[in-house]
Amino acid sequence: MTPSLSGGDPVVDFVVLKNLRLMVVCGALPEEKERAQPFEFNIEVETDLAAAGVTDDLDDTINYGVLTDSVVAAITTQEFTLLERMAQVVADVVLADLRAIAVSVEVVKLRPPVAHPLEASAVRIHRRQAGNVTRRPTGKQ
């Protein structure tokens, strides 16, 4: 990781994919399993962009076009029950590139089936490369 300009914490860089909209089969209700619904994905990939900033070479960064194609392929070829699982699949795709230090994934369900005026429901997860995972207790023994 790149040292801090001020000598403190390391510089944190991100590749960001905002508002990726996909039609996906996801839901727990029977009618949600019958057809694809609109979802929005917001993905922030923590990575070191210092080399790309100097070289101006696409090989020195995480190519957001390739990353988007990989996410779309992984998500649109599966069916899900939970937003949490969909977010984990995206995180796994991102972290397959070892240049990704960590990733935050937000999955937004744009038309949640509730009887209240709810614009959207969402989950947001944060995952790190396997060697840097911090696990929280689940409450289960």
Long-range contacts (C-beta under 8 A, 24 or more apart in sequence): 1-48, 1-101, 2-48, 2-50, 11-48, 11-50, 12-46, 13-46, 13-47, 13-48, 13-49, 13-50, 14-44, 14-45, 14-46, 14-47, 14-49, 15-44, 15-45, 15-47, 15-49, 15-61, 15-62, 15-64, 15-67, 16-42, 16-43, 16-44, 16-45, 17-41, 17-42, 17-43, 17-45, 17-64, 17-67, 17-68, 17-71, 18-42, 20-68, 20-71, 20-72, 22-72, 22-75, 22-76, 23-76, 24-75, 24-76, 24-79, 24-80, 24-86, 25-79, 25-80, 26-79, 26-80, 26-81, 26-82, 26-83, 26-86, 26-109, 27-80, 27-81, 27-113, 28-81, 28-82, 29-113, 31-113, 32-113, 33-79, 37-109, 37-110, 37-111, 38-110, 38-111, 39-86, 39-107, 39-108, 39-109, 39-110, 40-107, 40-108, 40-110, 40-120, 41-71, 41-75, 41-90, 41-105, 41-106, 41-107, 41-108, 42-105, 42-106, 42-108, 43-67, 43-71, 43-90, 43-94, 43-103, 43-104, 43-105, 43-106, 44-103, 44-104, 45-94, 45-100, 45-102, 45-103, 46-100, 46-101, 46-102, 46-103, 46-104, 47-99, 47-100, 47-101, 48-99, 48-101, 61-99, 62-97, 62-99, 62-100, 67-93, 67-94, 67-97, 70-96, 83-107, 83-109, 83-121, 83-122, 83-123, 84-123, 84-125, 87-123, 87-124, 87-125, 88-125, 88-127, 91-125, 91-127, 95-127, 95-128, 95-129, 95-130, 98-129, 100-129, 101-128, 101-129, 101-132, 102-126, 102-127, 102-128, 102-129, 102-132, 103-127
